[in-house]
Each structure stands twice: as C-alpha cells, then as structure tokens.
C-alpha cells in the first residue's frame, strides 16, 4: 500500500475481468489497500500469466473456493472489515453466492458496495451476456466513430470498459465513500457501461441538439470530417495527428505546411474536400520525423502518431513519467497526480492466493489454518522465477 490520498481505505474486490479490475487497480494506485478474492481456476483470460496482469498491480490476492460455505463466510468476514466491496458479476450472481449487498451490509452497514456491469442491474438486457463493443453500440458511440462512407471503427475497449465502465465505478465509489463518512451508512453503486458511455457523450449530444453535429460518421468537427482535425499519412508510411480547431492554431498549421489557403474560410465546408487533398499531399511529401521537427514547439496542434512502445520514449511522456517500465513491465503510471499525497506504483500483480494467510491474519479472520486445511482457502507462494507453488 502506498501513501496516496486513499491510504487507510480497505477495498475487497471479487475477481472478474475488465472494468471492475481496472477500477480496483485505480483505487490501489490512489493508495487504497485492495484485496482481490480469486477463485480456483482463475479468470481464464491469462492462465499461468496472472503475475503479468497489470490490472492487478498494487493488490493482494486471497484464493477462496466460493463453492464451500466456509469460504463464503470468510468473504463476509473480510467485508465486515472493508470500506468498499466491488464485483463485476451478472445481476443475481453475488446474491446466489450469498455475497450480495444485503448479505454484506448486514455485517457492515457502512460498506460501499460497487457493482460493475455492462447493461446495469435492471432493464431488458440486464441478465444477458455482452462485451464492450455491444455496450457502446447501443449508446450511439460506436456509430459515431469511423470514416465517412465506411463502417464503424472499434476504439479498443477504452470507451466502454474503461472510460464508461471502470472509471464511473471509481467515481461512484468515491462519492459513496464521502456520503458514508457523513451518514455512517453505505449504499450500492450501480455502475453500468451503457450509462457511463452515454454520459461521456454529453458534449456530442449538445452539438447534436444545436445542429452542429449530424448523426453520421466522418462528417463532423471531431470525427475526422474536418480536414484540420484528422490523421494524415507521411512519406514513410507513418501518420501525423492534426487538431488545429481554433483559428490561430489553424493559421499555424497552414504556415507549417506551406499552404496559402485563406484562414478566414476554415469552416467553409464546400472547400473541405479540396483542402483535405492539399493537406494530405503536403504531409505525404515528408517523413513523420521531418514533420515532427517542423511542428516541434508550435501551436499548430500537430503530433506524431506513436505506437504503444514508442510512446514511452517520447520526450514529453518520458519527462512526466506517464508510461514507465516497472518490475520489468511497461505500464502507465498512476493518474491523476496530487500535491500533498503523491501516488506511487505499488507491488507487481500477484499470482492468485499469494497473500491468503497474510490477509486473513491482518484482517482478523480466525482459523485461517483450518480454512487452508479444509481446502476452502489456498495459500500460494512463488519461487525466484515467479512460478506459482502451493504453500
């Protein structure tokens, strides 16, 4: 546990995949003590490589067989000592395990119970399966991303899982923690990816309402429709990102490209096709490195498109330490930053069950040895190579 602003907050995370672990990682980055309850067999996503799963950095892991009543009782014991519990099951699953909000808050009325789903806890699709791509499809976000005349483009799983999902779970948990401090009562946070993604589209809905956005791809100011807010290929097959929205920045773009277009006609859509062609031809005449040098330090809002590995070596990203190599893994640093309670990267991702005995002891769970003996709990250790071994 580091000394970030959430130092002293205890979080219990019921293991899952995607946005809920991301939320747990974020809370750990902010200084909370996060204990992940893993189950035998793991998540199935990274079998044998759980110690490389960055979404579990800074956490401790206890391994419990929730098919056994003693293990469920142990989770309730842990919940009694926690400030927050987060889970990412389908609606009804936690209740069937005996670990729903009523079960946990009966033991701990101050507990903030965070629920992460794609569809939410209610609604026609609540109990159906889904993934990021489907959630953002129903909100309109996916429809809006892509080139004119082409299909929608998948924005990784940044918009749904992590932007509209995990981040909103963190926001909800922090707000509920603040309210619990005032009232002494916890509550359930229903964080749904469809809700969060729709919320992220507030600015787009504003433009739609004002008539400055048309409901189609590649035809608007921020979706690649504007030639001064787009991506262009360079002579070496690389790309430059252009975001010269404001008139003074657009003027800098024209100067850098050596174009004599009238800056006063920037928003004349009739001129956009020809302008795009001229900008594209200009960028195609030089390499990415040459354009990066030309626009270095300017206000033209032009940047080279970097790969994930290249980004870590960009002078600005490197100077801020936004992406670092830590414990042998390339990874993003904690964000945001704080003046009085700075955050720091925590321990590397643990193999499931690495901290079972340690956590049960620290959190006051009795008869830990008997739980191990019964198989309801499992302690796993690691040798020098990181290979898991049962302890």
C-alpha positions as CSV (number, residue, x, y, z in Angstrom):
1,X,0.0,0.0,0.0
2,X,1.4,3.4,-0.9
3,X,0.7,6.8,0.6
4,X,-1.8,8.2,-1.8
5,X,-5.0,10.0,-0.9
6,X,-6.9,6.8,-0.3
7,X,-4.4,5.5,2.2
8,X,-6.2,3.7,5.0
9,X,-9.2,2.7,2.8
10,X,-9.8,-1.1,2.5
11,X,-11.2,-2.4,-0.7
12,X,-12.4,-6.0,-1.3
13,X,-12.6,-7.0,-4.9
14,X,-14.4,-10.1,-6.1
15,X,-12.3,-11.3,-9.0
16,X,-13.5,-10.7,-12.5
17,X,-12.3,-9.3,-15.8
18,X,-12.1,-5.9,-17.5
19,X,-13.6,-2.8,-16.0
20,X,-14.0,-4.0,-12.3
21,X,-10.3,-5.0,-12.0
22,X,-9.4,-1.7,-13.7
23,X,-11.4,0.1,-11.0
24,X,-9.6,-1.9,-8.3
25,X,-6.2,-1.0,-9.9
26,X,-7.2,2.7,-9.9
27,X,-8.2,2.6,-6.3
28,X,-4.9,0.8,-5.4
29,X,-3.0,3.4,-7.4
30,X,-4.7,6.0,-5.3
31,X,-3.4,4.4,-2.1
32,X,-6.2,2.1,-1.0
33,X,-5.4,-1.4,0.3
34,X,-7.1,-3.6,-2.3
35,X,-7.6,-7.3,-1.7
36,X,-8.7,-9.4,-4.6
37,X,-10.7,-12.6,-3.9
38,X,-9.6,-15.1,-6.5
39,X,-11.3,-18.4,-7.2
40,X,-9.7,-21.7,-8.1
41,X,-9.1,-21.8,-11.9
42,X,-8.7,-18.1,-12.2
43,X,-10.4,-15.9,-14.7
44,X,-9.4,-17.9,-17.7
45,X,-8.1,-14.9,-19.6
46,X,-4.4,-15.2,-18.7
47,X,-3.9,-18.7,-17.3
48,X,-0.4,-19.0,-15.9
49,X,0.4,-15.4,-16.5
50,X,-1.7,-13.7,-13.8
51,X,1.5,-12.2,-12.4
52,X,1.7,-10.1,-15.7
53,X,-1.9,-8.7,-15.4
54,X,-1.3,-5.0,-14.8
55,X,-4.9,-4.6,-13.8
56,X,-4.0,-6.4,-10.6
57,X,-0.9,-4.3,-9.7
58,X,-0.8,-3.0,-6.2
59,X,-3.3,-5.6,-4.9
60,X,-3.1,-8.6,-2.6
61,X,-4.7,-11.9,-3.5
62,X,-6.6,-14.4,-1.4
63,X,-7.7,-17.7,-3.0
64,X,-11.0,-18.9,-1.8
65,X,-13.3,-21.7,-3.2
66,X,-16.7,-19.9,-3.0
67,X,-18.4,-23.3,-3.6
68,X,-17.7,-24.0,0.0
69,X,-19.7,-22.3,2.8
70,X,-16.6,-21.7,4.9
71,X,-15.1,-19.6,2.0
72,X,-18.3,-17.6,1.6
73,X,-18.3,-16.9,5.4
74,X,-14.7,-15.8,5.1
75,X,-15.6,-13.3,2.4
76,X,-18.3,-11.9,4.7
77,X,-15.7,-11.7,7.5
78,X,-13.5,-9.7,5.2
79,X,-16.4,-7.5,4.1
80,X,-17.0,-6.7,7.7
81,X,-13.6,-5.1,7.8
82,X,-13.7,-3.3,4.4
83,X,-14.8,0.1,3.4
84,X,-15.6,-0.9,-0.2
85,X,-16.5,-4.1,-2.0
86,X,-16.6,-4.2,-5.8
87,X,-17.8,-7.0,-8.0
88,X,-18.4,-7.5,-11.7
89,X,-20.8,-10.4,-11.9
90,X,-24.0,-10.6,-13.8
91,X,-27.0,-9.4,-11.8
92,X,-28.1,-12.0,-9.3
93,X,-24.8,-14.0,-9.2
94,X,-23.5,-12.4,-6.0
95,X,-26.8,-13.0,-4.3
96,X,-26.8,-16.7,-5.3
97,X,-23.3,-16.9,-3.7
98,X,-24.6,-15.4,-0.5
99,X,-22.4,-12.3,-1.1
100,X,-25.0,-9.7,-2.3
101,X,-25.4,-6.2,-0.9
102,X,-27.9,-7.3,1.8
103,X,-25.6,-10.1,2.9
104,X,-22.5,-7.9,3.2
105,X,-24.1,-4.8,4.6
106,X,-25.8,-6.8,7.3
107,X,-22.3,-7.4,8.5
108,X,-21.1,-3.9,7.7
109,X,-23.7,-1.1,7.4
110,X,-21.0,1.4,6.3
111,X,-19.9,-0.7,3.4
112,X,-20.0,0.8,-0.1
113,X,-21.0,-2.0,-2.5
114,X,-19.9,-1.3,-6.0
115,X,-21.4,-3.2,-8.9
116,X,-19.9,-3.2,-12.4
117,X,-21.9,-4.5,-15.3
118,X,-22.4,-3.7,-19.0
119,X,-26.2,-3.4,-19.0
120,X,-26.9,-2.4,-15.4
121,X,-28.7,-4.1,-12.6
122,X,-32.1,-3.8,-14.3
123,X,-33.6,-3.4,-17.8
124,X,-34.5,-5.9,-20.6
125,X,-30.9,-6.8,-21.2
126,X,-29.6,-6.9,-17.6
127,X,-29.1,-10.6,-17.4
128,X,-27.8,-11.2,-20.9
129,X,-24.1,-11.6,-21.8
130,X,-22.2,-8.8,-23.5
131,X,-18.9,-7.1,-24.1
132,X,-17.6,-3.6,-24.7
133,X,-18.4,-3.5,-28.4
134,X,-22.1,-4.3,-27.8
135,X,-22.5,-1.8,-25.0
136,X,-21.1,1.1,-27.0
137,X,-23.1,0.1,-30.0
138,X,-26.4,0.6,-28.2
139,X,-25.4,4.1,-26.8
140,X,-24.6,5.5,-30.3
141,X,-20.9,5.9,-29.5
142,X,-19.8,3.2,-31.9
143,X,-22.0,4.5,-34.7
144,X,-20.2,7.9,-34.4
145,X,-16.6,6.5,-34.8
146,X,-15.2,5.8,-38.2
147,X,-14.6,7.3,-41.7
148,X,-17.3,8.7,-43.9
149,X,-18.8,6.0,-46.1
150,X,-17.1,3.3,-44.0
151,X,-18.1,1.0,-41.2
152,X,-17.9,1.9,-37.5
153,X,-14.3,1.6,-36.1
154,X,-13.7,-0.2,-32.8
155,X,-11.9,2.2,-30.3
156,X,-10.2,-0.7,-28.5
157,X,-12.2,-1.2,-25.3
158,X,-11.3,2.3,-24.0
159,X,-14.7,4.0,-24.5
160,X,-16.8,1.3,-22.9
161,X,-15.0,-1.0,-20.4
162,X,-12.6,1.6,-19.0
163,X,-14.0,5.0,-19.9
164,X,-17.7,4.4,-19.4
165,X,-17.2,1.5,-17.1
166,X,-14.3,1.2,-14.6
167,X,-13.9,5.0,-14.3
168,X,-17.5,5.5,-13.4
169,X,-17.3,2.8,-10.8
170,X,-14.4,4.6,-9.2
171,X,-16.4,7.9,-9.4
172,X,-19.4,6.3,-7.8
173,X,-17.4,4.5,-5.1
174,X,-15.6,7.8,-4.1
175,X,-18.8,9.7,-3.9
176,X,-20.5,7.0,-1.8
177,X,-17.5,6.9,0.5
178,X,-17.8,10.6,1.1
179,X,-21.5,10.2,1.8
180,X,-20.9,7.3,4.2
181,X,-18.4,9.4,6.1
182,X,-21.3,11.9,6.8
183,X,-24.1,9.4,7.5
184,X,-22.4,6.2,8.7
185,X,-24.4,4.3,6.1
186,X,-23.1,2.6,2.9
187,X,-25.0,2.1,-0.3
188,X,-25.0,0.2,-3.6
189,X,-23.3,1.8,-6.6
190,X,-24.8,0.5,-9.8
191,X,-22.1,1.3,-12.5
192,X,-23.3,0.3,-16.0
193,X,-21.1,0.7,-19.1
194,X,-24.2,1.8,-21.1
195,X,-24.8,4.5,-18.5
196,X,-21.2,5.7,-18.4
197,X,-20.7,5.7,-22.1
198,X,-24.0,7.6,-22.7
199,X,-22.7,10.1,-20.1
200,X,-19.4,10.5,-21.9
201,X,-21.4,11.5,-25.0
202,X,-22.9,14.6,-23.3
203,X,-20.8,17.0,-25.4
204,X,-21.8,15.2,-28.6
205,X,-25.4,15.3,-27.7
206,X,-25.0,19.1,-27.1
207,X,-23.7,19.5,-30.6
208,X,-26.5,17.3,-32.0
209,X,-29.1,19.5,-30.2
210,X,-27.6,22.7,-31.6
211,X,-27.4,21.4,-35.1
212,X,-23.6,21.5,-35.3
213,X,-23.4,17.7,-35.4
214,X,-25.0,15.4,-38.0
215,X,-25.8,11.8,-36.9
216,X,-23.4,10.1,-39.3
217,X,-19.8,9.2,-39.4
218,X,-16.9,11.3,-40.7
219,X,-19.0,14.4,-41.3
220,X,-18.4,16.5,-38.2
221,X,-15.8,18.6,-36.4
222,X,-14.4,16.0,-34.1
223,X,-14.9,12.7,-36.0
224,X,-12.4,13.3,-38.9
225,X,-14.9,15.2,-41.1
226,X,-13.0,18.4,-40.7
227,X,-9.7,18.4,-42.6
228,X,-8.0,20.3,-39.8
229,X,-9.0,17.6,-37.3
230,X,-7.8,14.4,-38.9
231,X,-4.9,12.0,-39.3
232,X,-2.6,12.1,-42.3
233,X,-0.1,9.7,-43.7
234,X,3.6,10.7,-44.1
235,X,6.2,9.8,-46.7
236,X,7.4,6.9,-44.7
237,X,4.0,5.3,-44.1
238,X,3.7,6.8,-40.6
239,X,1.0,9.3,-39.5
240,X,0.5,12.7,-38.0
241,X,-2.5,13.8,-36.0
242,X,-3.9,17.2,-36.6
243,X,-6.2,19.1,-34.2
244,X,-6.0,22.7,-35.3
245,X,-9.5,23.7,-34.3
246,X,-9.1,27.3,-33.3
247,X,-8.3,30.0,-35.9
248,X,-4.9,30.9,-34.5
249,X,-3.9,27.2,-34.4
250,X,-5.2,26.6,-37.9
251,X,-3.1,29.5,-39.1
252,X,-0.1,27.9,-37.6
253,X,-1.0,24.7,-39.4
254,X,-1.2,26.4,-42.7
255,X,2.2,28.1,-42.2
256,X,3.9,24.9,-41.2
257,X,2.5,23.0,-44.2
258,X,3.4,25.9,-46.5
259,X,-0.2,26.3,-47.7
260,X,-1.7,29.7,-48.7
261,X,-5.4,28.9,-48.0
262,X,-7.5,31.7,-46.7
263,X,-7.7,31.1,-42.9
264,X,-11.0,33.0,-42.7
265,X,-12.6,30.3,-44.7
266,X,-11.6,27.5,-42.3
267,X,-15.2,26.4,-41.7
268,X,-16.5,26.6,-45.3
269,X,-17.5,23.0,-45.7
270,X,-17.7,23.4,-49.5
271,X,-13.9,23.9,-49.5
272,X,-13.1,20.9,-47.2
273,X,-12.6,18.2,-49.8
274,X,-10.0,20.2,-51.7
275,X,-8.4,21.4,-48.5
276,X,-8.1,17.8,-47.3
277,X,-6.4,16.8,-50.5
278,X,-3.8,19.7,-50.2
279,X,-3.1,18.9,-46.6
280,X,-2.7,15.2,-47.4
281,X,-0.3,15.9,-50.3
282,X,1.8,18.2,-48.1
283,X,2.1,15.6,-45.3
284,X,2.9,12.8,-47.9
285,X,5.9,14.8,-49.0
286,X,7.9,14.4,-45.8
287,X,8.6,11.7,-43.2
288,X,7.0,11.7,-39.8
289,X,10.3,12.6,-38.2
290,X,10.6,15.6,-40.5
291,X,7.1,16.9,-39.7
292,X,7.7,16.3,-36.0
293,X,10.7,18.6,-36.3
294,X,8.9,21.2,-38.3
295,X,6.0,21.4,-35.8
296,X,8.0,21.0,-32.7
297,X,7.1,23.7,-30.2
298,X,4.4,25.2,-32.4
299,X,0.8,25.8,-31.6
300,X,-0.4,24.1,-34.7
301,X,-1.7,21.1,-32.6
302,X,0.1,18.6,-34.7
303,X,1.6,15.4,-33.2
304,X,3.2,12.2,-34.4
305,X,1.1,9.0,-34.0
306,X,3.2,6.8,-31.8
307,X,3.0,3.1,-31.1
308,X,2.4,1.9,-27.6
309,X,6.1,1.1,-27.2
310,X,7.3,4.2,-28.9
311,X,5.1,6.4,-26.7
312,X,7.2,5.6,-23.6
313,X,10.2,7.2,-25.2
314,X,8.6,10.4,-26.4
315,X,10.4,13.3,-24.7
316,X,7.2,14.7,-23.1
317,X,5.8,11.3,-22.0
318,X,9.2,10.3,-20.7
319,X,9.7,13.6,-18.8
320,X,6.4,13.3,-17.0
321,X,6.8,9.5,-16.4
322,X,3.4,8.9,-17.9
323,X,4.5,5.5,-19.1
324,X,7.2,3.7,-17.3
325,X,9.0,0.3,-17.0
326,X,8.4,-1.0,-13.5
327,X,9.1,-4.5,-12.3
328,X,10.1,-5.4,-15.8
329,X,6.7,-4.4,-17.3
330,X,5.9,-1.4,-19.5
331,X,2.9,0.3,-17.9
332,X,1.1,3.6,-17.3
333,X,1.9,5.5,-14.1
334,X,-0.9,6.3,-11.7
335,X,-3.1,9.2,-12.6
336,X,-4.1,11.9,-11.7
337,X,-1.3,13.5,-9.5
338,X,-1.6,15.0,-6.1
339,X,0.4,17.8,-4.4
340,X,0.3,16.6,-0.8
341,X,-0.4,12.9,-1.1
342,X,1.6,11.6,-4.1
343,X,0.8,8.3,-5.5
344,X,3.4,5.6,-6.5
345,X,3.3,2.3,-8.4
346,X,2.6,-0.5,-5.9
347,X,3.6,-4.1,-5.9
348,X,3.6,-6.2,-9.0
349,X,0.5,-8.2,-9.9
350,X,0.3,-11.3,-7.6
351,X,-0.4,-14.8,-8.5
352,X,-3.8,-15.9,-7.1
353,X,-3.5,-16.8,-3.5
354,X,-0.2,-15.2,-2.9
355,X,-1.4,-13.3,0.2
356,X,-4.1,-15.6,1.6
357,X,-2.6,-16.2,5.0
358,X,-1.3,-12.6,5.3
359,X,-4.6,-11.0,4.5
360,X,-6.7,-13.3,6.7
361,X,-4.4,-12.6,9.6
362,X,-4.2,-8.8,9.0
363,X,-8.0,-8.5,8.6
364,X,-8.7,-10.5,11.7
365,X,-10.2,-13.7,10.2
366,X,-9.9,-16.5,12.7
367,X,-9.0,-20.2,12.0
368,X,-7.0,-19.4,8.8
369,X,-5.1,-22.6,9.1
370,X,-8.3,-24.6,9.3
371,X,-9.5,-22.9,6.2
372,X,-6.3,-23.9,4.4
373,X,-6.6,-27.5,5.7
374,X,-10.2,-27.8,4.5
375,X,-9.4,-26.5,1.0
376,X,-11.8,-23.6,1.4
377,X,-8.7,-21.3,1.2
378,X,-5.5,-21.8,-0.7
379,X,-2.1,-20.2,0.1
380,X,0.3,-20.0,-2.9
381,X,3.9,-18.9,-2.8
382,X,6.3,-18.1,-5.6
383,X,9.9,-19.1,-6.1
384,X,12.6,-16.9,-7.5
385,X,11.4,-17.3,-11.1
386,X,7.8,-16.3,-10.3
387,X,6.4,-19.8,-10.8
388,X,3.4,-20.4,-8.5
389,X,3.6,-23.2,-5.9
390,X,1.1,-24.3,-3.4
391,X,2.2,-23.4,0.1
